[in-house]
Amino acid sequence: MDMELKLHSNASTTPRTRKYIQSSTKTDYELANELSISIDTVKKWRHRDCFQDKSHRPKLIHKTLTPEHEVFILYLRKRLYLSLDELLEVTRLLINKGVSRSSLNRCLSAHGVGRLKKHKKEQNKGVMR
């Protein structure tokens, strides 16, 4: 039975190596030389409870916008057809001065209005009748 092992791209050890580090009686220096890794890596794995890699995802994602703010922003986006930069300026002025462009874009994309269809006036722009 072949089990696929997913390691972080910068990982210098495997679970088998980590288990070996934890059970070894050799010094940190000896293990680092033997395994061609840093002494800090040996120390890190020696003091861990398990030999599995921890998640690299944040445990808590801080949101700068409340659900009420999001509703207001979506209203402005749909009603006034504001571009992302215009909406960012209005949001910082009226709602939350600390909101980033990327968090505003994620909010819009999550609600399906990341890209707006061109307004009817803009669609007819340049068309001669």
N, C-alpha and C positions, 0 to 999 in steps of 0.2 A: 504494500500500500504506500504510494508515493504522496507525501503531504507537501503542499507548496508552502514555502517559507517566505513571508514578506518582511523585508528589512528596510529600515529607513535608508535612503541613498547615501547618507554620510556615516552609517553605522560601521564601527570598526570591529565589532564582535558579533558572534551569533549566540543564540541561546545555549548551545552546547559549550561554547567558550566561556560564557558567563557562569554557567554551572561549575565548570572546571575551576574558574577563578575563586568562586565561593567555597569550594571544597578543598582547595589546595592549601598545603602548609608552607609553601615557599613564600619568600618575602615579596613585597610589592615590586621591588626592583627586579628580582629574578623573573617574576611573571611578565613584567613589562618587556624585558629583553627577549624572553622566550617567545612571546606572542606578537612581538613587534607592535606594541601599543604603548600609549603613554602611561606613566605611573598614576596620573589622575584618573584615567579610565579604570585601572585596576582597583583603585581605592573606591571609586564610585560603585562598582559592581560588588565589591566585597561587603559593603554596608547596606546593600539593598536586601529586602526581604525575599524577593523572588528574582528569577533570572529573565522574566519576560520584559520587553521594552514597554515603557509607559506611553500613553497617548501624547501626541504633540499638539492636540487641539486644545483651545482654551476651554476651561471648565465653565466659565461664565462669560457670556457675550454681552457687553454693555451696549445698550441701545440708547441713542440720544433723543429719539422721538417716541413720545407716548402714542398709544392708539388714537387718541383724540387729535393729536398733531397730524398723524398720518391721514386721517379723514379730511382734515382741512387742506392739507397739501394736495391730496388727490382731487379735491373739489377745485382748487386753483388750477391744477394741471389740465383737468378735463374742460373746465369752463372758460379759462382764459388762454388756453393753448400756449402756456409759457414754456420756453426752452428750459433745459436743465440748468443752465447758468442763470437765467432770469429767475427761475424758481428758487435756486440756491440763494440768490440775493434777497428775495422776498422772505424766505424762510429764516435767514439770519437776522433780518431786520425785525420781523414780527413774531417769530416763534422761538427760535433757539439759535443764539449767535455761535454756539459751538458745533453746529452740525457740519459734517464734511460733505464734499461733493459726492464721494463714493457711497456714503451711507444714505444720502438722498436718492442716488441712482438705484441702490439696492431696494429701497422702499418702493420706488416707482416700478421697478422690474417685478418685484414680488406681487404687486397688484395688477400686473399686466398692462401698465401704461409707460413702460420704459421708453418706448418709441411711439410717438403719436403720428397718426395719419395726417397728411397736410390738410390744413384748413381750406375750405372751399375757395376763399379769396386767393390764397397762395396757389391753388391748383389752376386757377384761371389766369394767373399772372403771366403775361407775355403772350397770351392767346389773342390774336386779332379777330374781330368779328365784323 
